[in-house]
């Protein structure tokens, strides 16, 4: 039995909406695409389009992530680095 996927355009629109509400990194979007049952073959195309249109920006994400954790959660540099790494540093990411 073949699995039904949501359309490319619907997945892209949902990702755009999600990114317009809050900063997201690539791994966050991949998780959402999986949850929405988007076609796994289209993940990279969707993420690339989001980057081209500036919905996703890894450097911007890191800046906001660090600032929010420092200011609102009162985390220090070491805790921020330890908590951030499992989330997004599985690939090359901007240095904190």
Secondary structure, DSSP 8 states (H G I E B T S, - for coil): -----B-HHHHHHHHHHHHHHS---HHHHHHHHHHTTB-GGGHHHHHHHHHHTTS--HHHHHHHHHHHHHHTS---HHHHHHHHHHHHTTS-----
